Each structure stands twice: as C-alpha cells, then as structure tokens.
Amino acid sequence: MYERASRKMLGVLVCLLILFFVMLFRSKKSYPPGPFRLPILGGTWRFWFNMSRDNLLQMEKEYGNVFTMWVGPIPMIMLSGFQSVKEGLVNHSEAFADRLVTPLVKALTKEKGIMFSNGHTWKEQRKFGIVTMRKLGLGKKGVEHQIQEEAQQLIETFARAKREPLDPSLHIRKAVSNVICALAFGYRFSVDDEEFLKLTKAFHVILTYITSPWHGFYEMAPRLFNYLPGPHQKVFSSRAVVDSFIRKEIQKHKAQGSLHDPQDYIDFYLLQMRKAKSDPNSTYDEENLAQSIFDLFIAGSDTTFSTLQWALLLMANHPDVQEKVYKEMEDVLGSSPLCTHQDVKKLPYTNAVIHEILRSQYILIIGIPRQSVKDENILGFPIPKGTIVVPDIASVLLDPKQWATPQEFNPNHFLDKGGNFVTREAFLPFGAGARICLGKQLAEIELFIFFTSLLRSFTFQPPEGVKEINTEPSIGLTVHPHPYKVCAVPRSNAY
C-alpha cells in the first residue's frame, strides 16, 4: 500500500517536472536568453553567493546586452550597457514610463506621489514637482543659500573634532536632510532637535529594511507577513512616524494661511489644490501631497548622502586629486566666501572630479525597475506589455566601450586634452527619459557646494596607521561605503 502510494507520488512529481520543462521551453521562445531557470527560484541562484556588479557584468558577457532574469515565475528583462539602456530609456521612453509597484511599495506609498505612481497621477504630480522646484529657486540664490548654511554647519562640526578621526556619515545625513526640510517645510531644524532626529531615524529604518534580505521575504508573501512580527513591522511604524510628522506640517501651513505668498513645497501644493478644486480629474489632494514630501526625502537625501560619503573617502585615498581640486579653487576663487553653483563653469577639474565620483561609485546596484505599458521591441527582442524591465545603469557607467579606464577612479574621463570639462552621453547616474530623477538639479547643486566648501576648509586624510580607507562597497539595493573614519585637518587657523 505504502509502495503504491510512493510510486503515485513519484509519478506526479515526474509529470510536474515534465510540465515545468515544457513551459520553460515555450517561455524561452518569448523572452531573451538568461541564466538557467530552476523551479521556484528561477534564475536568482546566480546571486546566491555573489550579489555584485561584477556578477551582473559577467552575465552581460554570457547572455548579451538584453537578457532575462527569472525571479521565480516572473520574467525580468535586464538592459545592460550603454546602447541597450539608451534604447530602452531614451528611444522608447514612453513605453517604459511605468514604475513596478511591488507589495511593499504599495503598502508604503499607496501608489500616490511622484516616485511610485503611474498614469495620470504620476504625470500630474511630476509636472507640478518640476514647476515648483523651479519656483523654489533651483539654480537660483534661494536654494543655494540654504545649502551654504548647511555646509557651514557641517564645516563647524568637523572643526570641533580637532583633527581626530571621525565618522562623517551621521553629520552628512543630517545636513542633507535639512536641505529637504527647508524646501518642503520652509525652515531648517537644529541638528539636535528631537523631532528632526525622530524623522531622520525613521527614514533610516525604512531605507535599511529596503536594502536588506528581509525585504525580499516580504515581497514573496506580504499577506502572511502582515500578521507576523519582524523588522517589516518596524518599517510600517516608522512610516507612520514620517506620515504623522508631514501631516502636522501640512496642518500648520493651512493654519498659517500664507498661500498669497507661498514659500515652500507645501504652500505651493495647497495653492494648487485650491485652484484645481473644481477639476473632477484633479489628483491634487493631501494624500498625494504627503506622499510627494515622503518621496522628496527618500530620493533626495539618501542618494546625495551616499555620494558625499564616497567623495570624502575617495579624496582621503587620492591626496593628489584632492590637492589639485584645492589648488584650482584657490587659483580661480581666491579669498571669496563659499562657492555658488555658478562657479562650476570656472572649475573644470573640480567638476570632473564630482562627475567621476558619481560615475565610479554609482549608489544603486542596478537601476529602478520599470514596467512596459505596451508591446515593444528592444534590439530585436520582443518585450510584451506588462513585463518588468530593469535598466542596469551601473553597467553604463562601467561600460568599457564608453570609458577609458572604467574600473578606476579617473577624473580625466571628463576632461579633454586642454583640461576643459566635457559632457559624456553615457553619464547617466540620474537615469534618463521620462523618469529621469526629479531632483537631479538639486543634487548637482548640493554636491558641488558641499564638496567645494569642505575641501576649501579641510584636508581629508585616513586615520594614523591606515594606509588606505576600504573602498569595497556595502551592497544591498543601494551601494554605500562600509563605515569609516577620516581626519579633517583644517586648511587655516580659522578652525
């Protein structure tokens, strides 16, 4: 009896395996090649022991610039290298304009705001965001003054360390977050303010979880995990803290009634809500406002924070580059106070160094996934409507066909033989096409002012006894340096 049941079970298993391989053979006809697809796991076994950029580049060599990574039963089309990413994000921009909305993304954003909304909501919210950022002074003295103020606070914090080794990460995170606060709420916080510390801690919890393996488990079984304890519950409570903080700010702004003279993102949004009140198709409401502010923090703080972490690390490890940047600033700017973004045109080498930091230390392991809104064809491969498409931006920034020494930190990538700054078409750290980063210009201004202000004030060195700070990245969804300490040696007696 037992043997007969065992034979039946074995027969069922064999039939299921045959069915799986038949389906696998059929699906291969519809999608580009890729890693061998296992039952349940798909092609993710390729990342078990090596979740790295090198592994992704190796897959590009094996399968080509367009390949399929099966995540369980779900096909994910990877676009690798400059030509394929350009084809997807620029030449077919509208076809891949939708964001992939996973269960966790849906739980955190309700598909509102700018970053993870789609369709009419996304178009309306993004258009408003672009227009309002301009009104708030991107590229003008208004926002630069806020960034300069934060840069000065950062300089004073580093000076108090009195040349002793310090971990710059917390101080940089607070400074960058305060820039977003000034744009969103109209004022900055004291770095020791309890509400501000609660807010930055909550964002840190959310971002840490998103970049951890636990995130993947939640995506596989969200309904089950919603009833279980675990780090995801801490994420949801942190999200509630952020939401409560933002909504209090919205209510404050409504009570102040300053819409006749809007000063920040919330003011402009509340004014737009009033104007669009009679439009039945309007998406301007407090839900979208609160989520848009959340998006500004997520997209505008962690990325700039990570890049500035890499910037100080690389300068400490490349003293020759650091001295050349300082000499250029001294020769061109002399004794003038903090730089403005207009000075970027006068400082080609400094500009090249900042661009090379962004290129060599791209802060995402790949790009943010898209979803095709219609049937499309990329480099001869059919991409059915609804397919997940992932542009591997890192592969573009490391493409050997585009960069002379892609694996090295080399500011000459952005300089001609005469030492003039040159733009590069393959420089895409902010993405491209319809979903190009909304905060691109803000990030560029922040990086330039923070970087130049710090390097005019200090020489950054590894701690005594450390020959070189570790440059191996800590990889999750985002790519940070491992925690490190650096010595900020004042350039003058002022500090």
Secondary structure, DSSP 8 states (H G I E B T S, - for coil): -HHHHHHHHHHHHHHHHHHHHHHHHHHHHHS---S--BTTTBTGGGGSS--SHHHHHHHHHHH-SEEEEEETTEEEEEEESHHHHHIIIIITTGGG-EE---HHHHHHHTT-TTTS--HHHHHHHHHHHHHHHHHTTTTSHHHHHHHHHHHHHHHHHHHHTTTS-B--HHHHHHHHHHHHHHHHHSS---TT-HHHHHHHHHHHHHHHHHTSHHHHHHHH-HHHHTTS-SHHHHHHHHHHHHHHHHHHHHHHHHHHT-TTS--SHHHHHHHHHHHTTT-TT---SHHHHHHHHHHHHHHHHHHHHHHHHHHHHHHHH-HHHHHHHHHHHHHHHTT--S--GGGGGG-HHHHHHHHHHHHHT-SBSS---EE-SS-EEETTEEE-TT-EEEEEHHHHHT-TTT-SSTTS--GGGGB-TTS-B---TT--TT--GGG--TTHHHHHHHHHHHHHHHHHHEEEE--TT-SS----EEESSBEEE----BEEEESSTT-
